[in-house]
């Protein structure tokens, strides 16, 4: 993978790197890649580039050794090489605002400290940093000009991350991590979660609470799809519905040690339904509604818009 940290992110990515972005997405982000097949070529390529950049940061955070130091060094390079508009370039023609990138790195740095989240505020702050920020950057990848779209994009990112957390409770516990607020689990530690019976009542209800919260953010996120270019709108809608379907799988499986997945057949079925809904809603325009400010109450102090 291209080393973004060599001199500066401002340097152009190689042609080989751009061409390889779809392979990285296909391997590591199957739902995202599947949905991207319904996106226009230009925006799909920009989305793959963004995906690979986020993946690079994720890999940097996961590498053995002093990963916090490497992330901090990269963070400092970004600040040193920002433009006058507080942006940085992924490619010569693809520029990103710096604040969401810095917030994303802060989320990865938080992960380095073996997180054990205590409250809903901490949970949503974390979700904003590692996923809501990606929603903002995705708006730039899709060349969305209206900043009002960012709030809905943040919500869709948060919804997907809440789904991830509900799905990965057991796997995270094995790594010594607990993203579910302790108040929702009567103070259970990651070790206690790992050793709990597979049908543990508190964990079952905590996951349902996560998914119920996610539904609020999915609803908001999808009501803002009309801000996106029409040729990319269906793709993001499909991605959202496929991720939402993971939550449905989780609710049907009380054994929290089983990792929920959505089969290709199910994705194809969801895609057909999405296409029908897309047509009936006039390209999602009929779903739009004013943004619910209450959804950002817990993250208003960290929003890097």
NORSULRA-V818606 format. One line per field, one symbol per residue. ss: DSSP state (a for helix, b for strand, c for the rest). Layout:
ss = ???
This chain:
ss = ccccccccccccccaaaaaaaaaaaaaacaaaaaaaccccaaaaaaaaaaaaaaaaaaaaaaccccaaaaaaaaaaaaaaccccccbbbbbccbbbbaaaaaaaaaaaaaaccccbcccaaaaaaaaaaaaaaaaaaaaaacccccccaaaaaaaaaaaaaaaaaaacaaaaaacccbcccaaacccccaaaaaacccccaaaaaaaaaaaaaaaaaaaaaaacaaaccaaaaaaaaaaaaaaaaaaaaaaacccccccccccaaaaaaaaaaaaaaaaaccccaaacccccaaaaccccccccc
